[in-house]
C-alpha cells in the first residue's frame, strides 16, 4: 500500500511539474500607447508630439539588461528615447542595449524605455492604414532579448503594435440569422 501511494504521489508530482512547464511563456517586448501597457492599437490623433512606452513582459525573474530595436512606420517620426538607464548604448531605431542597476523585477511588466515621437498623419487614410511599429532584433548584434540576474542572455519575442488598424468589416444581422447559420 505504501509503495502504491509513493508511486501515485510521484506521478502526481510529475504531472504538476509538466503542467507548470507547459504554461511557461516566452518573454516578449512590445510598444504601448499608454503607461499601463494595455493599448497596442491607436488611430492617428493628428500631427503633434506624443509618447510611446516600451515594455518587456513575462521574464518571471530579475532583469539586468535588454537589447532590441524598433522599426517606425510612416505615420510617426522618432524624436528621442527617454527614461533609459544610465548604462545605455544606441537608440531604438538603430538598436539599443541597456543595463539596469539595481535589477528590475520581471514578475511584472518591465518598462524598458519611453520613446518621444512626432505624429505625421492627420487621419487614418492611405498610406497610414495598418502602420506597424515592430520590435525587432538589434541590427548591431542580431539579438532580441534580455539578461537575468546571472547575466545570462535569453531570447524574447518582438510584438507588433498598429496605427490605424483597418479591422474586418462586418455586416449587421439578427440573432436568428446567426443561429440559422450554425443550426442552433
N, C-alpha and C positions, 0 to 999 in steps of 0.2 A: 504493500500500500504506500509506503514512504517513497519507494522508487518511482511509482506512477505519479505521485504528487510533484516530485522534483522534475520529472520529465515534462509534465504538463506546465509547471511553472517556467521551465526553461523555454518551452515552445511559446508560451505567452510573452515572455521577455523578448524573444526574437521577433515576434510579430510587432510588438510595440516599437522596438528599435527600427525595424523596417519601415513602419508607418511614419516615424519621425524623419527618417532619411528621405522618404518619398515626398514629404511635404516641404522639404527644404527648397528654397528658391534661389535662382541665380541673381545676385545683386544687379541693379541697373542704375543708370544715370538718366535724368530727364530734365527738360526745361519746362518750367511752370510760369503761368502768367499771374500767380498770386503767391504771397509769402507763406501761405498754409500748405503749399504743394498739393493742390487739388485740381487746378484748372490747366488742362493741356490743349485746349482749343479756344480760339478767340477770333471774332470778326474784327476787321480793320476799324479802329476807332477814329481814323483821320490823322493827318500829319501832326507830329509833335513828339516830345520825349516820353519815354516810359522805362520801366524796369522789368527785367526777366529774372527768374530765380532758378538756379541750377542746383539740384539735389541728388544725392545718392540714397538709394533705398535697398534694404534687405541685407545689410552687412552682417548683422547679428553678432558683432564683436566690436572692439575698439578699432578706430580707423586712424592711421598715422599719415596717410597721403592719398592722392588721387591724380590720375593723368587721363586727359581726354582732349577733344577738340569739338567745336560746334560749327556746322555749316548753316549760314544765314541765308534766307530766301530774299527775292527782290522786294518784298513788302516792307522789310526793315533794314536798317543800317546799324552795324555795330559801332558804338561810340567808345566804350571803355569797360573794363572789368572792375568790379567793386567788391568790397568785403572779402578780399582774398587774404590768406595768411601771409605772414612776413616772408616765409620761405616759398616764394612763387617764381616760376620761370615761364616766360612766354605769355601768350594771350589765348583766349578761347577760339578765335578764328584760325590761328596758326598752330595751335597745340599748346596746352598749358599743363604744367606739373606743379603740384603744391604739396607741402608737408605741414602737418599740424603738431604743435607742441603747446599744450598737452594734447594727447589724442582725443578724438571726438567719439562720443558714444553712438555706435552704429546699431543699437537696438531700435532706434527711431530714425526717421529720415535725417540725413546729414546735409545741411546747407553747404555746398561746395563753394559757391560764389554767387554774386549778383552781376547782371550784365545791363549796363546802360545802353539803350537803343534809341533810335530815331525812327518813327513810323514814316514810311514814304508813300503809303497808299491813302486814299481818301474814301474808298469804297471796296466792296468785295467782288468787283468785276475782273475780267481778264486784265492783266496777267497774274492777278493776286489770288485766284481761287486755288485752294488746296496747296498753299505755300507751306513747305515743310521746314521746320527747324530740326536738324538732325544732330544728335550727339554721336560722335564717331571716334575712331582711333586717332591718336595724335600722329600727324604726318611726320613728326620728328623721329619717333621711335616705333610707330606702328602699334602702340599699346593703348588699350582702353581698359582701365581697371583701377585698383586701389591696393593699399598695403595695410596689413594688420599690425597689431602691437609688436609682433616679432619682425616687422619689416619684410614680410613675405608678400610678394605680388600675387594678386588674384584678379582674374578677368571679370569684366562686367559687360552687361548689355547696354547699348545706347538706344534710347527710345526716340520716337518722332513726335513732335508737337505740331499742331496745324493752325495756320492762319487762314481764315475764310473757308472752313470746311464746306464742301458742296453738299454732302449728305446724299441721301437716297430719296427721290420723290415718291410720295405715296398718294394714292387716290382715296377719297373718302368712301366709306362703305358703312353697312349696318352690321350689327352683331349677327343677325340672321344669315346674311351672306357669308360671313366668316364661318359660322357653324356648318353651312351647306358645303363649303369647300372641304372641310375636314370630316364631314359625315357625323357631326355631333359627337 
